[in-house]
Amino acid sequence: MDAPSHIDDLAAFVTASPSSYHAAAEVARRLGEAGYVPLDETADWRGAVRPGARLVVVREGSVVALALPSGAGPTTPFRVLGAHTDSPGFKLKPRPTLSASGWLAAGVEVYGGPIVASWFDRELEFAGRLVALDGTAHLIRTGPYARIPHLAIHLDRELNTSFGPDRQRDVQPVFGVGGPGDGDLVGHLAKLAGIDPDQVGGYDVVTVDSAAPARFGADDALFASARLDNLSSVHAGLAGLLAAEPTGSIAVLASFDHEEVGSESRSGAAGPFLADVLERVSAALGGDRSELARAVAGSWCLSSDAGHAVHPHRSDRHDPANRPVPGGGPLLKINANQRYTTDASGAAFFARVCAAAGVPYQEFVSNNAVPCGSTIGPITATRLGIPTLDVGTPLLSMHSAREMCHVEDPGRLAAAARVFLSSAE
């Protein structure tokens, strides 16, 4: 797939994936169209897991997909591309309908580490899942519905020099007019789900920038979108899996929820989801714990999460020698303190993968005075013992409501993902 086509498809994927639950469902939908068979975690998998099978498992806002080669057995190693489906933002609180001074607003809680100021004065939508009292889950999205308003500069003359929004007072999105008892927000979401408001048992609903992804700039070389961290990696892994031809390894796409808040959940990378799937696949192929350990020892995990391109106005915040540029290809992310898992063996492996894919890559390491974040990589390596390396697409404005990258880089990551997931070495 060429860069413009890949970017168009990435834009469509992001648009279809306003929440982690939508993202997992969209991955499963696309894989289903390609012949992947859904697996129910409560079912017996022994009839479905067989050499040559194409399988997908959804657990809430997470998804694991597998492509087994025709010669798969209990000691066949895995090639796991790991990513995450969630993004920083705001999550709807219980009793979310608020009223003040004739306005209706939504009570929200900060989710992860968003650049809070970037969420002001944007048309936002609410998206996620409602769960009815009978246990059925319903995906919902409102379209443009709310907005977090700035205070006018006439009312705060220091706004441009000392803006620091209060995370309780200032970030509740306005969605209508009225007083106490008006504008039942949960009732509106229930209507979208097609259920009675009295039947809503709970909900996981986030705010989303409703603006469409777009190419822009000189020669349309730049791409702006919400949630590139980390739907750019989920999409690259999906594209890579659909194009992969695994031979001596089992290709796995594992996209987890809750990375932005530490991954400690049943559907997060620190939880048992991936281990459960790999153990059940190995057992269905006739393996025992010893044979699973042999398979894991020969496996690789490519932890793919967005990284930082050098900022044009704040290059001092980056390492002086390793300076990733837009259009330079995916990042190989390195950290001495194991915030990223890449070691020398992983670096050499990724060099071979990118050479086989015909794409450039570039190293990223943090400025010593600017501690870096982390990824699912260290968690997966610790949880499963699979040799792991960290990569990702270089972005500007990471954790903003709207991030940006070069149009070439997401497709190059997908090309590397295809080779990685096809690899038998």
C-alpha positions as CSV (number, residue, x, y, z in Angstrom):
1,M,0.0,0.0,0.0
2,D,1.4,3.4,-1.0
3,A,1.7,6.2,1.6
4,P,-1.5,8.2,0.5
5,S,-3.6,5.0,0.4
6,H,-2.2,4.0,3.8
7,I,-2.9,7.4,5.3
8,D,-6.5,7.4,3.9
9,D,-7.1,4.0,5.4
10,L,-5.5,5.1,8.8
11,A,-7.9,8.1,8.7
12,A,-10.8,5.8,8.2
13,F,-9.7,3.5,11.0
14,V,-9.3,6.4,13.4
15,T,-12.7,7.7,12.5
16,A,-14.3,4.3,13.1
17,S,-12.4,4.0,16.5
18,P,-13.4,6.8,18.8
19,S,-12.9,4.6,21.9
20,S,-10.9,1.6,22.8
21,Y,-14.1,-0.5,22.5
22,H,-14.8,0.8,19.0
23,A,-11.1,0.2,18.1
24,A,-11.2,-3.5,19.2
25,A,-14.5,-3.9,17.3
26,E,-13.1,-2.3,14.2
27,V,-10.0,-4.6,14.2
28,A,-12.3,-7.6,14.6
29,R,-14.6,-6.4,11.9
30,R,-11.8,-5.9,9.4
31,L,-10.3,-9.2,10.2
32,G,-13.7,-10.9,9.9
33,E,-14.0,-9.6,6.4
34,A,-10.6,-11.2,5.7
35,G,-11.8,-14.6,6.9
36,Y,-10.6,-14.5,10.6
37,V,-12.9,-16.5,12.8
38,P,-14.0,-15.0,16.2
39,L,-13.2,-17.1,19.3
40,D,-15.4,-16.9,22.4
41,E,-13.2,-17.1,25.6
42,T,-15.9,-19.3,27.3
43,A,-15.8,-21.9,24.5
44,D,-13.5,-24.9,23.8
45,W,-11.0,-23.8,21.3
46,R,-9.6,-27.2,20.4
47,G,-11.6,-27.5,17.2
48,A,-10.8,-24.0,15.9
49,V,-7.1,-23.7,16.7
50,R,-5.3,-25.7,14.0
51,P,-2.5,-25.2,11.5
52,G,-3.5,-22.5,9.0
53,A,-6.2,-21.0,11.1
54,R,-7.0,-17.3,11.2
55,L,-8.5,-16.3,14.6
56,V,-9.5,-13.2,16.6
57,V,-10.4,-12.8,20.3
58,V,-11.9,-9.6,21.8
59,R,-11.9,-8.9,25.5
60,E,-13.6,-5.6,26.2
61,G,-11.5,-2.8,24.6
62,S,-8.6,-5.2,23.7
63,V,-8.1,-7.6,20.8
64,V,-5.7,-10.5,20.0
65,A,-5.6,-11.9,16.5
66,L,-3.5,-14.9,15.3
67,A,-2.4,-16.2,11.9
68,L,-1.1,-19.8,12.2
69,P,1.2,-21.1,9.5
70,S,0.3,-24.4,7.9
71,G,3.0,-26.2,9.8
72,A,2.1,-24.8,13.3
73,G,2.8,-27.1,16.2
74,P,3.1,-26.8,20.0
75,T,6.7,-25.4,19.9
76,T,6.1,-23.0,17.0
77,P,7.3,-19.6,18.2
78,F,5.2,-16.4,18.2
79,R,5.8,-13.1,16.5
80,V,3.8,-10.6,18.6
81,L,3.1,-7.0,17.6
82,G,1.8,-5.3,20.7
83,A,0.0,-1.9,20.7
84,H,-2.7,-0.2,22.7
85,T,-6.2,1.0,21.8
86,D,-6.7,3.7,24.4
87,S,-5.7,7.4,24.3
88,P,-5.5,10.2,26.9
89,G,-8.6,12.4,27.3
90,F,-11.6,12.5,29.7
91,K,-14.0,9.9,30.9
92,L,-17.6,10.4,31.9
93,K,-18.3,10.3,35.6
94,P,-21.4,8.9,37.4
95,R,-24.2,11.4,37.6
96,P,-22.7,13.3,34.7
97,T,-25.3,15.9,34.0
98,L,-24.3,19.2,35.6
99,S,-26.0,22.6,35.5
100,A,-24.6,26.1,36.3
101,S,-25.6,29.6,35.2
102,G,-28.1,28.4,32.6
103,W,-25.6,25.9,31.0
104,L,-25.6,22.1,31.0
105,A,-22.2,20.4,31.3
106,A,-20.9,16.9,31.6
107,G,-19.0,15.7,34.6
108,V,-15.8,14.1,33.4
109,E,-12.6,12.7,35.0
110,V,-9.2,13.1,33.5
111,Y,-8.0,9.9,31.8
112,G,-4.2,9.4,31.5
113,G,-2.0,12.3,30.7
114,P,-3.6,14.6,28.1
115,I,-2.3,18.1,27.2
116,V,-5.4,19.6,28.9
117,A,-5.2,23.0,27.2
118,S,-5.4,21.3,23.8
119,W,-9.0,20.1,24.5
120,F,-10.5,23.6,24.9
121,D,-12.7,25.1,22.2
122,R,-13.1,21.9,20.2
123,E,-16.3,20.2,19.3
124,L,-16.2,16.9,21.2
125,E,-18.2,13.8,21.0
126,F,-18.9,11.2,23.6
127,A,-18.1,7.6,22.6
128,G,-17.7,4.2,24.3
129,R,-20.0,1.5,25.6
130,L,-23.2,1.3,27.7
131,V,-23.9,-2.0,29.5
132,A,-27.5,-2.8,30.2
133,L,-28.7,-4.4,33.4
134,D,-29.1,-7.7,31.5
135,G,-25.3,-7.5,30.8
136,T,-25.5,-6.7,27.1
137,A,-23.0,-4.1,25.8
138,H,-23.8,-1.4,23.3
139,L,-21.3,0.7,21.5
140,I,-22.4,4.4,21.2
141,R,-21.1,7.7,19.8
142,T,-22.9,11.0,19.8
143,G,-21.1,12.9,17.0
144,P,-20.2,16.6,17.8
145,Y,-22.0,17.2,21.1
146,A,-20.0,19.2,23.6
147,R,-17.2,21.8,24.1
148,I,-14.9,22.9,26.8
149,P,-15.0,26.7,26.7
150,H,-12.1,29.0,27.4
151,L,-12.6,32.0,29.6
152,A,-12.4,35.1,27.4
153,I,-9.2,37.0,27.6
154,H,-11.2,40.1,28.8
155,L,-12.0,38.2,31.9
156,D,-8.4,36.9,32.5
157,R,-5.7,39.2,31.2
158,E,-3.0,36.7,32.2
159,L,-4.5,33.9,30.1
160,N,-1.6,33.9,27.6
161,T,1.1,33.9,30.2
162,S,-0.1,31.6,33.0
163,F,-2.9,29.4,31.7
164,G,-3.2,26.4,34.0
165,P,-6.7,25.0,34.0
166,D,-8.2,23.5,37.1
167,R,-8.9,19.9,36.4
168,Q,-12.2,19.9,38.3
169,R,-13.6,23.4,37.6
170,D,-12.5,24.2,34.1
171,V,-12.7,21.0,32.0
172,Q,-16.4,20.0,32.2
173,P,-17.7,20.0,28.6
174,V,-20.8,22.2,27.9
175,F,-23.4,20.4,25.9
176,G,-26.6,22.5,26.3
177,V,-28.7,25.0,28.1
178,G,-31.0,24.6,31.1
179,G,-31.2,24.2,34.8
180,P,-31.3,21.4,37.3
181,G,-33.3,18.4,36.0
182,D,-32.8,19.3,32.3
183,G,-30.7,17.5,29.7
184,D,-30.3,14.0,30.9
185,L,-27.0,13.0,29.3
186,V,-27.2,9.3,30.2
187,G,-30.7,9.3,28.8
188,H,-29.4,10.6,25.5
189,L,-26.7,7.9,25.4
190,A,-29.3,5.3,26.2
191,K,-31.5,6.5,23.3
192,L,-28.5,6.1,21.0
193,A,-28.0,2.6,22.2
194,G,-31.7,1.8,21.7
195,I,-32.4,0.9,25.4
196,D,-34.5,2.4,28.2
197,P,-32.5,4.8,30.4
198,D,-33.7,2.8,33.4
199,Q,-31.9,-0.2,32.0
200,V,-28.5,1.3,31.9
201,G,-26.4,-0.5,34.4
202,G,-23.1,1.2,33.7
203,Y,-21.0,2.9,31.1
204,D,-17.4,3.5,29.9
205,V,-17.6,6.7,27.8
206,V,-14.8,9.0,26.8
207,T,-14.6,12.4,25.2
208,V,-13.3,12.5,21.6
209,D,-12.2,15.3,19.3
210,S,-14.8,15.1,16.5
211,A,-12.7,16.8,13.8
212,A,-11.9,14.5,10.9
213,P,-8.3,13.5,10.2
214,A,-6.6,15.5,7.5
215,R,-3.5,15.8,5.3
216,F,-2.1,19.4,5.2
217,G,0.9,21.5,4.6
218,A,3.4,21.8,1.7
219,D,2.8,18.9,-0.7
220,D,0.3,17.5,1.7
221,A,3.2,15.9,3.5
222,L,1.8,16.2,7.0
223,F,-1.1,14.3,8.7
224,A,-3.1,15.5,11.7
225,S,-5.5,13.3,13.7
226,A,-6.8,12.5,17.1
227,R,-5.5,9.4,18.8
228,L,-2.4,8.7,16.6
229,D,-1.0,7.6,20.0
230,N,-1.6,4.8,19.6
231,L,-4.1,3.9,16.8
232,S,-1.2,4.5,14.3
233,S,0.4,1.4,15.8
234,V,-2.8,-0.6,16.0
235,H,-3.5,0.2,12.4
236,A,0.0,-0.6,11.3
237,G,-0.1,-3.9,13.0
238,L,-3.5,-4.7,11.5
239,A,-2.3,-3.8,8.0
240,G,0.9,-5.8,8.6
241,L,-1.1,-8.9,9.8
242,L,-3.4,-8.8,6.8
243,A,-0.5,-8.7,4.4
244,A,1.7,-11.1,6.3
245,E,2.5,-14.7,5.2
246,P,3.7,-16.4,8.3
247,T,5.7,-19.6,7.8
248,G,7.7,-20.8,10.7
249,S,6.1,-18.6,13.4
250,I,2.6,-17.7,14.6
251,A,1.8,-14.1,13.8
252,V,0.0,-12.3,16.6
253,L,-1.5,-8.8,16.9
254,A,-2.2,-7.9,20.5
255,S,-3.8,-4.5,21.1
256,F,-4.5,-3.7,24.7
257,D,-6.7,-1.2,26.6
258,H,-5.6,0.9,29.6
259,E,-2.0,1.6,28.6
260,E,-2.4,5.3,29.3
261,V,-3.3,4.5,32.9
262,G,-0.7,1.8,33.7
263,S,-2.1,-1.3,31.9
264,E,-3.2,-2.9,35.2
265,S,-6.5,-4.4,34.3
266,R,-7.9,-7.7,32.9
267,S,-7.7,-6.3,29.4
268,G,-4.4,-4.4,29.9
269,A,-0.9,-5.6,29.0
270,A,-0.2,-6.3,32.7
271,G,-3.2,-8.5,32.9
272,P,-3.5,-12.2,31.7
273,F,-5.2,-11.7,28.3
274,L,-2.3,-12.4,26.0
275,A,-0.8,-15.1,28.2
276,D,-4.3,-16.8,28.3
277,V,-4.5,-16.8,24.6
278,L,-1.0,-18.0,23.9
279,E,-1.4,-20.8,26.5
280,R,-4.7,-22.0,25.1
281,V,-3.4,-21.9,21.5
282,S,-0.3,-24.0,22.5
283,A,-2.5,-26.4,24.4
284,A,-4.9,-26.7,21.4
285,L,-2.0,-27.6,19.2
286,G,-1.1,-30.4,21.6
287,G,1.5,-28.7,23.7
288,D,2.3,-28.8,27.4
289,R,3.9,-26.2,29.7
290,S,7.4,-27.3,28.6
291,E,6.6,-27.0,24.9
292,L,5.0,-23.6,25.5
293,A,8.2,-22.4,27.2
294,R,10.2,-23.6,24.2
295,A,7.9,-21.6,21.9
296,V,8.1,-18.5,24.0
297,A,11.9,-18.7,24.1
298,G,12.1,-18.6,20.3
299,S,9.5,-15.7,20.1
300,W,9.8,-12.0,19.6
301,C,7.5,-9.1,20.6
302,L,7.5,-5.8,18.7
303,S,6.1,-3.3,21.2
304,S,4.8,-0.5,18.9
305,D,3.8,2.8,20.5
306,A,4.1,6.3,19.1
307,G,7.3,8.3,19.8
308,H,8.7,11.8,19.5
309,A,10.1,13.5,16.5
310,V,12.4,16.4,17.3
311,H,10.3,19.5,18.0
312,P,11.2,22.4,15.6
313,H,11.0,25.0,18.4
314,R,12.3,23.0,21.3
315,S,15.1,20.9,20.0
316,D,16.8,21.4,23.4
317,R,14.4,18.9,24.9
318,H,15.8,16.1,22.7
319,D,19.1,14.1,22.7
320,P,21.8,16.1,20.9
321,A,23.0,13.2,18.8
322,N,19.9,11.1,18.1
323,R,17.4,13.4,16.4
324,P,14.5,11.7,14.7
325,V,13.1,13.6,11.8
326,P,9.6,13.5,10.1
327,G,9.7,11.2,7.1
328,G,12.7,9.3,8.4
329,G,10.9,6.1,9.1
330,P,9.8,4.3,12.3
331,L,11.6,4.8,15.6
332,L,13.7,2.2,17.4
333,K,13.2,3.3,21.0
334,I,16.1,2.8,23.4
335,N,16.4,3.5,27.1
336,A,19.1,2.4,29.5
337,N,16.7,2.1,32.4
338,Q,14.4,-0.3,30.6
339,R,11.5,2.1,30.1
340,Y,11.9,0.8,26.6
341,T,13.0,-2.9,26.2
342,T,15.2,-2.6,23.1
343,D,18.7,-4.3,23.6
344,A,21.5,-5.0,21.1
345,S,19.9,-8.2,19.9
346,G,16.5,-6.4,19.4
347,A,18.3,-3.6,17.6
348,A,20.0,-6.0,15.2
349,F,16.7,-7.8,14.6
350,F,14.8,-4.6,13.8
351,A,17.6,-3.6,11.4
352,R,17.1,-6.9,9.5
353,V,13.4,-6.4,9.5
354,C,13.6,-2.9,8.1
355,A,16.1,-3.9,5.5
356,A,13.9,-6.7,4.3
357,A,10.9,-4.3,4.2
358,G,12.9,-1.7,2.3
359,V,12.2,1.1,4.8
360,P,14.5,3.4,6.8
361,Y,14.4,3.6,10.5
362,Q,15.9,5.9,13.1
363,E,16.9,5.6,16.8
364,F,15.2,7.5,19.6
365,V,16.8,8.0,23.0
366,S,15.8,10.6,25.6
367,N,17.7,13.7,26.7
368,N,19.1,12.7,30.1
369,A,17.4,15.7,31.7
370,V,14.0,14.8,30.3
371,P,12.8,11.4,31.6
372,C,10.9,9.3,29.0
373,G,7.6,7.6,29.3
374,S,7.1,3.9,28.9
375,T,5.1,1.4,26.9
376,I,3.6,-2.1,27.1
377,G,7.1,-3.4,26.1
378,P,8.6,-3.8,29.6
379,I,5.3,-5.1,30.9
380,T,5.0,-7.8,28.2
381,A,8.6,-8.8,28.5
382,T,8.2,-9.2,32.3
383,R,4.8,-10.8,32.1
384,L,5.7,-13.4,29.4
385,G,9.4,-13.6,29.1
386,I,9.3,-12.9,25.4
387,P,12.3,-11.0,24.0
388,T,10.9,-7.6,23.2
389,L,11.9,-4.4,21.4
390,D,10.2,-1.0,21.3
391,V,9.3,0.9,18.1
392,G,6.8,3.5,16.9
393,T,5.8,6.3,14.6
394,P,7.4,9.7,15.3
395,L,4.8,12.3,16.2
396,L,4.6,16.0,17.2
397,S,2.1,17.1,19.9
398,M,1.8,13.6,21.5
399,H,-1.1,13.5,24.0
400,S,-2.7,16.6,22.5
401,A,-6.3,16.3,21.5
402,R,-4.9,16.3,17.9
403,E,-1.4,14.9,17.0
404,M,0.6,15.0,13.8
405,C,3.1,13.0,11.8
406,H,4.7,12.8,8.3
407,V,2.5,10.9,5.8
408,E,5.3,8.4,5.0
409,D,6.0,7.1,8.5
410,P,2.8,5.2,9.4
411,G,3.0,3.2,6.1
412,R,6.7,2.4,6.7
413,L,5.9,1.0,10.1
414,A,3.2,-1.2,8.6
415,A,5.7,-2.5,6.0
416,A,8.1,-3.4,8.8
417,A,5.2,-5.0,10.7
418,R,4.4,-7.2,7.7
419,V,8.0,-8.5,7.5
420,F,8.1,-9.0,11.3
421,L,4.9,-10.9,11.4
422,S,6.0,-13.1,8.5
423,S,9.4,-13.7,10.0
424,A,10.6,-17.3,10.8
425,E,14.0,-16.4,12.2
